[in-house]
Amino acid sequence: MDKKIKPDWAGEDLLSRFVNLLIQTKPIYNVMKSQARQVLIKTAEKKGISWRQNYRELEVSGAKELLETMTNSLVVYPDYYKVPFHAYEEGNLCWQAAFEASAATRAMALRIWPQENISWQTAQDRLRSSFQGVITEYAPRTVRDILDIGCSVGISTLTIHRYYQHKQGKNVRTVGLDLSPYMLAVARILDVNEEISHWIHAKGEKTDFADNSFDLVTLQFIIHELPRQATKEIFQEALRILRPGGCLAVVDNNPASPVIQNLPAALFLLMKSTEPWSDDYYTFDVEVAMQEIGFEYKTTVASDPRHRTIIAIKPTGDL
C-alpha cells in the first residue's frame, strides 16, 4: 500500500491549526461535543441501531454491581486517559461511555459503507472479517492464546475468539484487556456464555503477563485514541509477551484513505473535537515504530474503505 499521506486537517497545516484553535475555545468546543454526540445517536437510530434502548437494558443488566470485581486497585491511570474523550467529560471512565459503546461500535461499521443498504450486522461482519482475513496470512498456523488490548466492551474480543475457535475447531484461550473497568463490566455481561478466559483491568503498556505468553496480540481501533508514546510502549510490551513467530495485528483509521482524506469540514471538526490524539495519530509512522522496537514488519493493507490493517511478527531468532 502507498505510504500514508496525512489529511490536511491533521498535524501542523494551517487548516489543522485553525480547527485546533476552535476546539481550544471552550464555548465552541462544548457545542462541537454536543453536536458530535447528537449526530452519532440520530444517525445510528435511523440505521436501525437501538441506541437508547440498548443503554437502558445495560443500565439494569447488573453491570454496575460488577464494577468492584472488575477493578484492579493497583492500576494508575496515565494522564492521556483522564482527558475528555468521545464527547464524555470523564472519557471511558464512566457508565455512559460503557453503556453506549456497543451501539457506537455498530454505528461505526455502518459508516464505512454509507451508500449500501445493509444492516449493521452485515456491516459489522464485513468489517471484522476483512481484518481476520489479513491476520490469517501471517499468524502462526496454530493460535492457542490471544490477547486483545483495548478491548472496550468486548465486541472485538469475542469476534476474534470465535473466528479462531471455529477455524481451528479446538479450544483457544482469549483474554480481553482494557483500562476502563466500566467497559470491562459491560464486556463481562455481554460475554453471556463465558467464552473469554479473562477480562483484565490493566495498562496495555504493562500487562504483567509472562514473556512468550501469546501467539496473537490485537489492537483493534485503539491506537488512534492514544499518544504515540503510549502506542510505542504497548508495541514494546506486545513484543515481550508474544511467542517467537507470534503476530501483532493492528486495525485502525487509514490516513491514506480517500474517505479520511476528504472528510467534509463538519465531520473532521466533530472528529477532532472528540478525539484528542488525532494529530499525533495521523502524523505517526506506525510501521517504522514497529520495526524500531524489534518487530519484523510484514504488511499494511487497506482492509476496508476507511481502515488499514498492519501486521508485524516477533522474530524467531534472538532479539
N, C-alpha and C positions, 0 to 999 in steps of 0.2 A: 504494500500500500504506500502511496506517496507520503512523504514526510508531512507532518501536520503544519498547517498554516493557521495561526491563531485568528479568531474573529476580531474585527475592528473594535468591537465593544469590550474587549478584554486587554489587560496589560496597560501600557503607558500611552497608547494612542490618544489623540485629542478627544475623540468620542468617548472613550473609556473614562478618561479623567472627568469629563463633564457629567457622565452618568454617576460616577462615584461621588461627585460633589452634591448632586441631587440626593443621593442616598444618605449622605452625612448631614443633610439638613433635616432635623428631627420631624417637623410637621409634614414635610413631603414624604419622608421615609414611612411615617405612620400610615399615610394614605396609600402608598405603594403596597405596604404589607397587607393592609386590609383588602385592597383590590386583588392582590395575588391570591389570597385565600378564597374570596368570593368567586373569582373566575374558576379556580380549581374545583370547588364544590359544585357550582352550577353546571360546568362542562361535564363533570363525572355523572351527575344525576340525569342529565339529558341523554347520556350514553347507556343508561340502564344500571349504573352502579348505585346501590342504595347507601349512600354516604351516611346520612343521618340515622337511618335505621341500624346500620352496622355499628355505629357509635353507641346507640342505646343498648344494643344487645351485649356489646363488650362491657359496657358500664355495669351491667348486672350479672356478668359471667362468672364472677369470683376472682378475676384477675387482681383486683385491689388487695384481696386477702393474701395473695402470693408475694406481694412486694418484699416483705421482710425476708422471706425464704430465698428469693432470687437475688437479694442484695449482698454483695461482698463488702463488708465494712472496711476492708483494707484498701479498697480502691480509692485513689486520689485522682480527682478529675483534672485533666490538663486544662489550661486556660482556654485553648481553642474550642473546648467542648462546652464552655459555660457562656457562650455568646448567643444572642437571639438567632434563631435558625428556622427555616421553613415557616416563617410567619408566627413562630411561637417564641414568646419572650424568654422562656426557660429552655429553649431548644428542645432536645429529645428527652429532657429530664422532667417530663410531666405526663399526666394521663391523657390530656387532649392529643398530644402528638402520638402516643401509643395507640389510642383508640381510633385514630384516623389513618394510621399508616397503611393498613391493608387496602382501604379504599383508594388512597393516594397511589399505591403501587399499581392497582388495577388501572387507574386513570392514566398513569404514566405509559403503560403499554399501549393503550388506545391512541395516544398522541403520536405514536410512531407511524401509523398508517391512517391519517385523518381522512383520506379520500375513499377509503374502503369501508363498506358497510359490513363490519364484522363485530362480533360480540367481544366483550372484554376477555372472556375465557379464551377465545381463539387468538386474540392479540397476545395474551399472556403466554399461551403455549408456544406461539411463534417466536416470541422474544427469548424465552428460556431455551428452546430447542436450538436456536441459532448459536447460542453460547456453548451449549453442550456439544454440538457438532464439532466446533473448533477444538475444544478440550480433548475430545476422543482421539484426535490425530496425534496428540503429543503426550498425554498422560501415560503412566505405566499401564501395561496390559491388564494387570490386576490391581484394582484400587481397593485397599482394605480399610483405610482410615482417611476421613475427610474433615477439614476444618473450614468453616465458613465464617470469616472475620467481618464484623459489621453486619451481623445477621438481621438486625431490626426485629420485626415480629415473626421472622422465621419462614417467610414465603420462599426466599431463595434457598434456604437450608433444606426445607422439605423437598423442594423440586430437584435439587442436585442429588439428594439422598435417594429419592425414588427412582431417578434415572439410573443410577449405578446399581441399585438393588435389583431393578428389573433387567438391566443389561447383563449383569453377571449371574443372576439367579442364586446369589448367596448373600450371607449377612455382611453388611457394611456398617462400620462404626462411624457415625457422623456427629460432629459437635458444632453447635452454634455459639458464637462468642460476640458479645456486644457490650458497650459502655453504659447503656441505659437499662437499669433493672425494670423500668416501666415497660419497655419494649419486650424484655425477656419474659415478664409475667404474662403478657399477651401471647407471646410465642408458645409458652407452656400451655395456655388454654387452647390455642389453635392446633397444637400437636395432640389431637384427641386420642390417637392410637399409640402415643408414646413411641413414635418411630425414631426420634432423635435421642442419641445416647445421653448427651448432657447439654444443658443450656448454661453457659458460663458468663458471669459478670466479670469482665476484666478488660484491660487495655490491650489492643492489638499489638502495641509496641513491647509489651511484656506479658506473655501469656502464662508463663510458669510451666508449660508443657516440657517434657524431656526432649533432649536432642533426638532427631531422627524418628519422630513420632507419627508423621502423616505422609501419605502418598500424594495428596492433593490439598492445596490451600486456595480458597477462592476469596476474591474481593469483588463483590457484586454491587455496582452503583454506589460505591462508598468513597473512593479516593477524591472525587470532585468536592466532597464535603470536608476535606482535610487540608491543612497547610502542607506544603511539600516535605517539610522536615519530618512530620509525623508519618507521611507515606514512606519515606526512606527508612525510618526506624521500623515500620511494620514489615517492609521488604526484608530488612536485616533479620528480624525475628522469624519470618517465614523461611528464610534460608537455613536458619538454625534448626527448626523443628521439622522440616521436610527430610525425608529419607533421600539418599543419593539417587538421582533419576526422577525424583518427585517433581510435581508440576505446580507452579504458581500461575493461576489464571485470573485475569482482571477483565471485567467488562464495565464500561463507563462511557460517558459522553465522548463523542468523537469530534475533536476540534476541526478536522478536515471535512466533516460532513457539510454538504451544501445546505442542509436544513439548519444546522447550527450556525454556519457562516452567514446565512441570510435571514436570521430571525427578525421579524418586524420589531420596530423600536419599542412598542408597548410590551412585547414579550421579553426582550432582553432586559428591559428595565425591571420587570417583575422578577425575572430570574436572579438578577444581581442583587435585588433588594432582599431576597430570601436565602441566598447562597453566599455567605461572607467570604469564602475562599475561592470564588470564581476566577479572579485574576491570577492567583497563584496556580490554579489547576491548568488553565488554558495556556499558560506560558511555561509549563513544566514538561521536560523531556523524560517521560516515564521510562522509555526503553533504555536510554542511556543510564538512568539511575539504577535500573535493574542490573545492568552489566557492571557498573562501578561497584555495586555491593557484592557481586560474585556470581550472579546467575548467568546461565547460558541463554541469552535471548533467542527466541525462536521465530515469532511472527506477530504481526499486527494485522487484524482482519476487520474490515468494515462489516460487522456481523448483522447489522440492520441499518436503515436509513439515518439513524441518529447516533448509533453507538458503535464502539470498536471493542474487539476482544484482543487482549495482549497476553501472550504465553511466554513463560520462561521456565527453564528446567534447572534444578540443582545438579551441578556437575557430579559425575560418578567418581572422579578421582579426588585426590586430596586438594582441599581449597587453600 
